[in-house]
Amino acid sequence: MSTNQIRANSILPAHREDIELHTADGLTLVGELARPLDRDPVATLVCLHPLPTHGGMMDSHVFRKAAWRLPALAGIAVLRFNTRGTSSVRGTSEGAFDGAVGEKYDVAAAIEFAEFAELPNIWLLGWSFGTDLTLMHGLDPAVAGAILLSPPLRFSEPEHLDAWAKSGKPLTAIIPEFDDYLRPDAAKEKFGDKAEVLPIKGGKHLWVGDAETVLDEVVKRVAPEVETPLPRTWDGPMESGDMNAYADRTVAAFSDVPVPGPLVSGSADSAPRPRE
């Protein structure tokens, strides 16, 4: 069997199933669970995506690549879903974007699903808006730890970070050198000794071109027994995903859309800012 380069659209073998999450406030959310084909998972990632108002969804590229690669390469289960009101190829979750308020039920439903599915070693992997959901709503007894990709700290408050620190659960903030919101020096000041701050040289908020680096760092933390860097080639069957399905979620499509802030009177952000 030939050796193939793992590319952006490469889909490695896994057991994949469409799932539905049911929130305590009565909504049905759509998602997918990808598990290793030939073994029990060693860890589980519950992925919390970037802002849906700016193209964020369960298929945002780092999460898509995690689900397409990590079950085979690292034995990690990957649970992705669309938060309320969010659409992707998988479908549209019920409800509407709620500025990180109602989304607390979405996070709880995802963790509960992972628990009921008896998935091991549950970690939250938040990206941008998803990092705020992680800090605000993810500190659950069933969660082993969390990783924050490009945290803007837009919705969360210092007390949320304090609660994570007090819990003693591992928390890592992966910070791109050229982030649009929070760069490494500022991140070290904001997080202090309450989280591991990992700067990524040359990285940007959307991690374009750096997904492999991010996935290696994630695996180091959730499954330290897995050798990294992960393989960049695959000896075995490989499918290709349809990249055209995500053409309407490009950065340019949201260049003039205001980035929302917390739903507090007078605090919403009305000026266009860097995109998710």
Secondary structure, 3 states (H helix, E strand, C coil): CCEEECCCCEECCCEEEEEEEECCCCCEEEEEEEECCCCCCCEEEEEECCCHHHCCCCCCHHHHHHHHHHHHHHCEEEEEECCCCCEECCEECCCCCCCCCCHHHHHHHHHHHHHHCCCCCEEEEEECHHHHHHHHHCCCCCEEEEEEECCCCCCCCHHHHHHHHHHCCCEEEEEECCCCCCCHHHHHHHHCCCCEEEEECCCCCCCCCCHHHHHHHHHHHHCCCCCCCCCCEEECCCEECCHHHHHHHCHHHHCCCECCCCCCCCCCCCCECCCC
